[in-house]
Amino acid sequence: MCFNTQLKSDVKTLEKRFKAKFNGDIPFIPNETINAFEFPLNPIITNTNPEIIQQFNWGFLPSWVNNISFRTNTLNAKIETLKEKPSFKPYVNQRCLILADAFYEWQWLDVKGKNKQKFKIKLYNNEPFAFAGLFNVWKNTKTNEFLNTYTILTTAANPLMEKIHNSKKRMPIILNEDCETEYLQYGKTDFSKIDLVAEPITKLNTSTQLGFDF
């Protein structure tokens, strides 16, 4: 799963990398550690406004939910079951890129996970990248206020991440830069190559095939 990310890149770097402009509604503050369970605002790019970088809250809320606390259950979404889960099935075409430049995972050093090793996973070139995600604008029926929300898609861990996330053996889906536009445009992406390096593990290189036919 993915519950801790990093985004230290500045506005100019992100705008250049993703060929989009921040909308300016909320000041962007780079962050070393972003904790999903705090439901923070993070920069994303939606398929409805691909030229704008907006800030949405981590923790997806389907329209039918009445209690905001439901978002604890939808920080991540398994790509294998998107079409089965009521929380995500109606929203598979509401796609977004979630901007980051690293994420964190903990390797269990014993069977029960009492001892753990923290890893930072990033691209070899240290450039920002995008997680594949879904978004929804949720309306609070009691206050008539709107909340912009998103979730990160996950898949089975590749060989590198199996060594690190050795309990659940899951990983977030990181899109190849060449696949980002196609993903947003509902395209059928045959695969996405992922080149990751994990600290303190170094000089590890792996790739995985990911399908986006949903």
N, C-alpha and C positions, 0 to 999 in steps of 0.2 A: 504494500500500500504506500501511499505518499501523503504524509501529514506535515512535513517540514521542508521548506524551500528557502532559497536565497535569491534576492534581486538587488545587487549593489550597483549595477550599471546606471549611468545617469540618463537624463531625458534625451540629450542629443544622441547618445549611443543607441538607445532603444529606437528612436525615431528613424535613424539612418538604417539600422539593421532591418526593421520591419516595414520600412517605407510607409509609415503612418505617423500622424501627429496626435499628441495628447490633446484631449478636448479642453483642458484647462479648468474644468469645474471643481476639481479637488486637487490640491498640490500633491505631487508624487514625492515620496520620501524613500530613498534607497534603504534596504534593510538586509542585514547580515543573516538573520534568522526569522522566518515567517512561520508561525505556528497555526495550523489549520483550526485547532480547537478554540482559538481566539476569534475566529470568523473575520479575519482582517480584509481590508480592501486591497486588491491587487490589480495591476494592469492586465487587461485582456483586449483581444481584438475579436469582434463578433462578425459572423458572416452577413449580418444586416448592415454593418457599418465598417467595412474592412479598411477604410482609410483613416479611421479614428482609433486611438488607444484610449479606452475607458477604464475606470476602476470599479470592479465589482467585488462583492463579498464572497469569500470562500465558504461554501456550504449551500448546496443546491436546494431550492424550495419549489416543488411542483405547485401548480396553481390551486390544486384541491386541498392543500395542507392548511389547517387552521392554526397550528401552533408552531411558532418559529423555532422551537427547540428541536423540531424534526430534522433540521439541517445537520445535526450531529451524525445522522445516519447516512448522509449523502455527500460527504467530503470527497469521496472517490466513487467511481462507477466502473464495474467490471465490463469490459467491452464484449465479453462472451455472452452476457445476459441482458444487454441493453434493450433488446426487443421483447424481453419477457417481464421486466420489472415495471410495474405501474408508475414508479417514480420517474423513470427515464423514457419509457416507450413513446410517449407522445412528443418527445422533445429531441429525437435523434437527429433532426435536421436543424436544430438550433445550436450550431457549432461555434466553437471559439478557440482561439489560441491563448494560452495562459503563459505570460512571459516570465522567464526565470534565467538565472545563470548558474544555478547549482541546486541540488537537493540533498537531503540528509537521510541516512538510513542506519539502523543499528543491527549489528551482527551478534547473534546469540553465541556466547562462549561456553554455555552449559545447557543442559536439556530444558531446564525451566526458565531460562532467560534471566537469571538473577545477575549474571555478569554479562555485560555487553560492550561492544566496541563500536564507537561512532565513526561513520564514514561520511565524507563529503564527495558527492558524485557530480562531475562537470564534464564539459566537452574538452577535448585536447587543446583546442585553441583558446579556451577561456571565454569564448564569445557567448552572448545571450542566445537562448533557444526558446522553443515553444512546446509546452505540453498540449496534447489534444484534449479538448474539453467540450462540455455542453453548458449552456446558460439558460436562465429563465428570469423574467421580471415578475416577481411575486407581489401580489396585492394583499395587504393586511385588511381583511374585511371589517375589522373592528374600528380601525383608524382611517381606512381608505388611503393609507400610505403605500408607496411602492418600494421594493427592495430588489436591487440587482444582484443576482446570485449565479454561482458557477460550481462545477465539479470537475475534477481531473479524471480522465480515463486511465484505467490500468489494464495490464495484461500479465500473462505468465512471465516469470523472470527469465531473462536470457542467461547464458552460462556465467557471465560476470556477476550479475545480480543474484543468482542462486547462491553464490558463495557469501555474499554480503547479507541479503535479506533471506537468511536460511531458515526462518521460522514459517512465514507465510508464502515465501517464494513468489512474490508479486513485484511489479515495477510499474512506474508511470510510463505512459506512451509519450516518447519524445519524437516529434516530427522532424524528418529531414527538411532542411530549408526549401528544397525543391518541391516538397509535397504540401507545404502549408497552404498555398492558394487552392490547390485541388481539394484539400480536405475541407476548407471553408465553402467551396462551391459544390458540395455534395458529390464530388467526383469519386470514382472507384480507384483508390490508391492500392496498387498491387503490393508494394512493400515500402518500408522506410528503414534505411540503414542508420544504426545508432553507434557512434563511436564515443565511448565513455572512459574517463579515467577516475579512479577512486583514490582519495587520500585517506590513510597512509599507503594504500596499495598504489603502485605506480607502474607505468609501462604495460598496462593491460589493455587489450583491444578486442572488441567483440562486435557482432552485428546480429540482428534478428529480423525476421520477416513478419510484418504486421499487416493484417488486412483491414480495410475500412469500408467494406461493403455492407453498410447498414443504413 
